[in-house]
Amino acid sequence: MNKNTVLGWATFIMVLMGLLLIGLGIFRYSEVSGWGFAAVGVGFLANAWVFNALKGRV
């Protein structure tokens, strides 16, 4: 596996975890803690976007 493959897998895993956390925040925790789960999920998606942008440049 080269660097681009590792970044691709990291991006995929982070998108999956981000969507899972946003889903937990929306469907499982309807109180204030749901906002925290959703915020962390958005952060995961932002990091995945950066990893995807780095593919081919590193």
KOLGU-4560 file (N, C-alpha, C; in nm, 3 decimals, padded with zeros to 5 digits):
<recs>
<n_xx: 00.084 n_yy: -00.118 n_zz: 00.000 ca_xx: 00.000 ca_yy: 00.000 ca_zz: 00.000 c_xx: 00.088 c_yy: 00.124 c_zz: 00.000 mol: A seq: 1 type: MET>
<n_xx: 00.058 n_yy: 00.215 n_zz: -00.090 ca_xx: 00.134 ca_yy: 00.339 ca_zz: -00.092 c_xx: 00.061 c_yy: 00.447 c_zz: -00.013 mol: A seq: 2 type: ASN>
<n_xx: 00.115 n_yy: 00.569 n_zz: -00.017 ca_xx: 00.059 ca_yy: 00.679 ca_zz: 00.064 c_xx: -00.084 c_yy: 00.714 c_zz: 00.022 mol: A seq: 3 type: LYS>
<n_xx: -00.110 n_yy: 00.713 n_zz: -00.108 ca_xx: -00.243 ca_yy: 00.750 ca_zz: -00.155 c_xx: -00.348 c_yy: 00.647 c_zz: -00.113 mol: A seq: 4 type: ASN>
<n_xx: -00.311 n_yy: 00.521 n_zz: -00.112 ca_xx: -00.404 ca_yy: 00.418 ca_zz: -00.068 c_xx: -00.436 c_yy: 00.433 c_zz: 00.080 mol: A seq: 5 type: THR>
<n_xx: -00.335 n_yy: 00.462 n_zz: 00.160 ca_xx: -00.356 ca_yy: 00.481 ca_zz: 00.304 c_xx: -00.446 c_yy: 00.603 c_zz: 00.328 mol: A seq: 6 type: VAL>
<n_xx: -00.421 n_yy: 00.712 n_zz: 00.255 ca_xx: -00.506 ca_yy: 00.830 ca_zz: 00.271 c_xx: -00.649 c_yy: 00.803 c_zz: 00.223 mol: A seq: 7 type: LEU>
<n_xx: -00.664 n_yy: 00.722 n_zz: 00.121 ca_xx: -00.797 ca_yy: 00.686 ca_zz: 00.074 c_xx: -00.874 c_yy: 00.606 c_zz: 00.178 mol: A seq: 8 type: GLY>
<n_xx: -00.809 n_yy: 00.509 n_zz: 00.238 ca_xx: -00.875 ca_yy: 00.430 ca_zz: 00.343 c_xx: -00.906 c_yy: 00.515 c_zz: 00.465 mol: A seq: 9 type: TRP>
<n_xx: -00.812 n_yy: 00.604 n_zz: 00.503 ca_xx: -00.836 ca_yy: 00.692 ca_zz: 00.617 c_xx: -00.956 c_yy: 00.783 c_zz: 00.589 mol: A seq: 10 type: ALA>
<n_xx: -00.965 n_yy: 00.833 n_zz: 00.466 ca_xx: -01.079 ca_yy: 00.918 ca_zz: 00.429 c_xx: -01.209 c_yy: 00.840 c_zz: 00.438 mol: A seq: 11 type: THR>
<n_xx: -01.210 n_yy: 00.719 n_zz: 00.388 ca_xx: -01.330 ca_yy: 00.636 ca_zz: 00.391 c_xx: -01.374 c_yy: 00.608 c_zz: 00.534 mol: A seq: 12 type: PHE>
<n_xx: -01.280 n_yy: 00.571 n_zz: 00.620 ca_xx: -01.312 ca_yy: 00.539 ca_zz: 00.759 c_xx: -01.362 c_yy: 00.663 c_zz: 00.832 mol: A seq: 13 type: ILE>
<n_xx: -01.300 n_yy: 00.778 n_zz: 00.805 ca_xx: -01.342 ca_yy: 00.900 ca_zz: 00.874 c_xx: -01.479 c_yy: 00.946 c_zz: 00.827 mol: A seq: 14 type: MET>
<n_xx: -01.511 n_yy: 00.930 n_zz: 00.700 ca_xx: -01.646 ca_yy: 00.964 ca_zz: 00.651 c_xx: -01.748 c_yy: 00.872 c_zz: 00.717 mol: A seq: 15 type: VAL>
<n_xx: -01.715 n_yy: 00.743 n_zz: 00.725 ca_xx: -01.806 ca_yy: 00.648 ca_zz: 00.788 c_xx: -01.831 c_yy: 00.683 c_zz: 00.935 mol: A seq: 16 type: LEU>
<n_xx: -01.724 n_yy: 00.713 n_zz: 01.008 ca_xx: -01.739 ca_yy: 00.748 ca_zz: 01.149 c_xx: -01.813 c_yy: 00.881 c_zz: 01.165 mol: A seq: 17 type: MET>
<n_xx: -01.786 n_yy: 00.977 n_zz: 01.078 ca_xx: -01.855 ca_yy: 01.105 ca_zz: 01.085 c_xx: -02.005 c_yy: 01.090 c_zz: 01.066 mol: A seq: 18 type: GLY>
<n_xx: -02.044 n_yy: 01.012 n_zz: 00.966 ca_xx: -02.186 ca_yy: 00.990 ca_zz: 00.942 c_xx: -02.249 c_yy: 00.912 c_zz: 01.056 mol: A seq: 19 type: LEU>
<n_xx: -02.176 n_yy: 00.817 n_zz: 01.113 ca_xx: -02.226 ca_yy: 00.742 ca_zz: 01.227 c_xx: -02.249 c_yy: 00.833 c_zz: 01.348 mol: A seq: 20 type: LEU>
<n_xx: -02.155 n_yy: 00.922 n_zz: 01.375 ca_xx: -02.169 ca_yy: 01.012 ca_zz: 01.488 c_xx: -02.283 c_yy: 01.112 c_zz: 01.466 mol: A seq: 21 type: LEU>
<n_xx: -02.297 n_yy: 01.162 n_zz: 01.344 ca_xx: -02.409 ca_yy: 01.252 ca_zz: 01.315 c_xx: -02.541 c_yy: 01.178 c_zz: 01.331 mol: A seq: 22 type: ILE>
<n_xx: -02.545 n_yy: 01.054 n_zz: 01.284 ca_xx: -02.666 ca_yy: 00.974 ca_zz: 01.300 c_xx: -02.699 c_yy: 00.948 c_zz: 01.446 mol: A seq: 23 type: GLY>
<n_xx: -02.597 n_yy: 00.921 n_zz: 01.527 ca_xx: -02.620 ca_yy: 00.904 ca_zz: 01.671 c_xx: -02.674 c_yy: 01.032 c_zz: 01.733 mol: A seq: 24 type: LEU>
<n_xx: -02.617 n_yy: 01.144 n_zz: 01.692 ca_xx: -02.663 ca_yy: 01.271 ca_zz: 01.747 c_xx: -02.806 c_yy: 01.302 c_zz: 01.710 mol: A seq: 25 type: GLY>
<n_xx: -02.848 n_yy: 01.261 n_zz: 01.591 ca_xx: -02.984 ca_yy: 01.292 ca_zz: 01.546 c_xx: -03.085 c_yy: 01.192 c_zz: 01.602 mol: A seq: 26 type: ILE>
<n_xx: -03.055 n_yy: 01.063 n_zz: 01.592 ca_xx: -03.156 ca_yy: 00.962 ca_zz: 01.623 c_xx: -03.149 c_yy: 00.905 c_zz: 01.764 mol: A seq: 27 type: PHE>
<n_xx: -03.032 n_yy: 00.896 n_zz: 01.822 ca_xx: -03.020 ca_yy: 00.830 ca_zz: 01.952 c_xx: -03.029 c_yy: 00.928 c_zz: 02.068 mol: A seq: 28 type: ARG>
<n_xx: -02.957 n_yy: 01.039 n_zz: 02.058 ca_xx: -02.951 ca_yy: 01.135 ca_zz: 02.168 c_xx: -03.022 c_yy: 01.263 c_zz: 02.125 mol: A seq: 29 type: TYR>
<n_xx: -03.141 n_yy: 01.282 n_zz: 02.175 ca_xx: -03.218 ca_yy: 01.400 ca_zz: 02.136 c_xx: -03.196 c_yy: 01.517 c_zz: 02.232 mol: A seq: 30 type: SER>
<n_xx: -03.117 n_yy: 01.498 n_zz: 02.338 ca_xx: -03.092 ca_yy: 01.606 ca_zz: 02.433 c_xx: -02.971 c_yy: 01.687 c_zz: 02.387 mol: A seq: 31 type: GLU>
<n_xx: -02.911 n_yy: 01.758 n_zz: 02.480 ca_xx: -02.798 ca_yy: 01.843 ca_zz: 02.449 c_xx: -02.678 c_yy: 01.762 c_zz: 02.403 mol: A seq: 32 type: VAL>
<n_xx: -02.663 n_yy: 01.640 n_zz: 02.453 ca_xx: -02.549 ca_yy: 01.557 ca_zz: 02.413 c_xx: -02.552 c_yy: 01.524 c_zz: 02.264 mol: A seq: 33 type: SER>
<n_xx: -02.668 n_yy: 01.524 n_zz: 02.205 ca_xx: -02.677 ca_yy: 01.500 ca_zz: 02.061 c_xx: -02.607 c_yy: 01.607 c_zz: 01.979 mol: A seq: 34 type: GLY>
<n_xx: -02.612 n_yy: 01.731 n_zz: 02.029 ca_xx: -02.540 ca_yy: 01.838 ca_zz: 01.959 c_xx: -02.390 c_yy: 01.811 c_zz: 01.958 mol: A seq: 35 type: TRP>
<n_xx: -02.338 n_yy: 01.758 n_zz: 02.068 ca_xx: -02.194 ca_yy: 01.726 ca_zz: 02.075 c_xx: -02.157 c_yy: 01.615 c_zz: 01.979 mol: A seq: 36 type: GLY>
<n_xx: -02.239 n_yy: 01.511 n_zz: 01.973 ca_xx: -02.212 ca_yy: 01.402 ca_zz: 01.880 c_xx: -02.213 c_yy: 01.453 c_zz: 01.736 mol: A seq: 37 type: PHE>
<n_xx: -02.311 n_yy: 01.536 n_zz: 01.704 ca_xx: -02.322 ca_yy: 01.588 ca_zz: 01.568 c_xx: -02.204 c_yy: 01.680 c_zz: 01.535 mol: A seq: 38 type: ALA>
<n_xx: -02.160 n_yy: 01.760 n_zz: 01.631 ca_xx: -02.047 ca_yy: 01.850 ca_zz: 01.608 c_xx: -01.919 c_yy: 01.771 c_zz: 01.583 mol: A seq: 39 type: ALA>
<n_xx: -01.898 n_yy: 01.667 n_zz: 01.661 ca_xx: -01.779 ca_yy: 01.583 ca_zz: 01.641 c_xx: -01.787 c_yy: 01.512 c_zz: 01.506 mol: A seq: 40 type: VAL>
<n_xx: -01.907 n_yy: 01.470 n_zz: 01.466 ca_xx: -01.924 ca_yy: 01.407 ca_zz: 01.335 c_xx: -01.891 c_yy: 01.502 c_zz: 01.222 mol: A seq: 41 type: GLY>
<n_xx: -01.932 n_yy: 01.628 n_zz: 01.234 ca_xx: -01.897 ca_yy: 01.727 ca_zz: 01.132 c_xx: -01.746 c_yy: 01.749 c_zz: 01.129 mol: A seq: 42 type: VAL>
<n_xx: -01.682 n_yy: 01.746 n_zz: 01.245 ca_xx: -01.536 ca_yy: 01.757 ca_zz: 01.250 c_xx: -01.468 c_yy: 01.641 c_zz: 01.180 mol: A seq: 43 type: GLY>
<n_xx: -01.521 n_yy: 01.520 n_zz: 01.197 ca_xx: -01.466 ca_yy: 01.405 ca_zz: 01.126 c_xx: -01.479 c_yy: 01.422 c_zz: 00.975 mol: A seq: 44 type: PHE>
<n_xx: -01.594 n_yy: 01.473 n_zz: 00.930 ca_xx: -01.613 ca_yy: 01.494 ca_zz: 00.787 c_xx: -01.517 c_yy: 01.601 c_zz: 00.734 mol: A seq: 45 type: LEU>
<n_xx: -01.491 n_yy: 01.704 n_zz: 00.813 ca_xx: -01.396 ca_yy: 01.807 ca_zz: 00.770 c_xx: -01.255 c_yy: 01.751 c_zz: 00.759 mol: A seq: 46 type: ALA>
<n_xx: -01.215 n_yy: 01.667 n_zz: 00.855 ca_xx: -01.082 ca_yy: 01.604 ca_zz: 00.847 c_xx: -01.074 c_yy: 01.510 c_zz: 00.728 mol: A seq: 47 type: ASN>
<n_xx: -01.181 n_yy: 01.439 n_zz: 00.699 ca_xx: -01.181 ca_yy: 01.349 ca_zz: 00.584 c_xx: -01.168 c_yy: 01.428 c_zz: 00.454 mol: A seq: 48 type: ALA>
<n_xx: -01.229 n_yy: 01.545 n_zz: 00.449 ca_xx: -01.218 ca_yy: 01.632 ca_zz: 00.331 c_xx: -01.072 c_yy: 01.675 c_zz: 00.311 mol: A seq: 49 type: TRP>
<n_xx: -01.003 n_yy: 01.708 n_zz: 00.421 ca_xx: -00.862 ca_yy: 01.746 ca_zz: 00.413 c_xx: -00.778 c_yy: 01.628 c_zz: 00.367 mol: A seq: 50 type: VAL>
<n_xx: -00.803 n_yy: 01.510 n_zz: 00.420 ca_xx: -00.728 ca_yy: 01.392 ca_zz: 00.378 c_xx: -00.749 c_yy: 01.364 c_zz: 00.230 mol: A seq: 51 type: PHE>
<n_xx: -00.872 n_yy: 01.380 n_zz: 00.183 ca_xx: -00.900 ca_yy: 01.358 ca_zz: 00.042 c_xx: -00.828 c_yy: 01.460 c_zz: -00.045 mol: A seq: 52 type: ASN>
<n_xx: -00.819 n_yy: 01.584 n_zz: 00.002 ca_xx: -00.748 ca_yy: 01.688 ca_zz: -00.073 c_xx: -00.598 c_yy: 01.661 c_zz: -00.077 mol: A seq: 53 type: ALA>
<n_xx: -00.545 n_yy: 01.593 n_zz: 00.025 ca_xx: -00.402 ca_yy: 01.565 ca_zz: 00.029 c_xx: -00.359 c_yy: 01.448 c_zz: -00.060 mol: A seq: 54 type: LEU>
<n_xx: -00.457 n_yy: 01.369 n_zz: -00.103 ca_xx: -00.421 ca_yy: 01.254 ca_zz: -00.189 c_xx: -00.354 c_yy: 01.304 c_zz: -00.315 mol: A seq: 55 type: LYS>
<n_xx: -00.239 n_yy: 01.248 n_zz: -00.348 ca_xx: -00.166 ca_yy: 01.286 ca_zz: -00.468 c_xx: -00.070 c_yy: 01.400 c_zz: -00.447 mol: A seq: 56 type: GLY>
<n_xx: -00.075 n_yy: 01.469 n_zz: -00.333 ca_xx: 00.013 ca_yy: 01.580 ca_zz: -00.306 c_xx: 00.120 c_yy: 01.547 c_zz: -00.204 mol: A seq: 57 type: ARG>
<n_xx: 00.100 n_yy: 01.443 n_zz: -00.129 ca_xx: 00.195 ca_yy: 01.407 ca_zz: -00.023 c_xx: 00.299 c_yy: 01.314 c_zz: -00.079 mol: A seq: 58 type: VAL>
</recs>
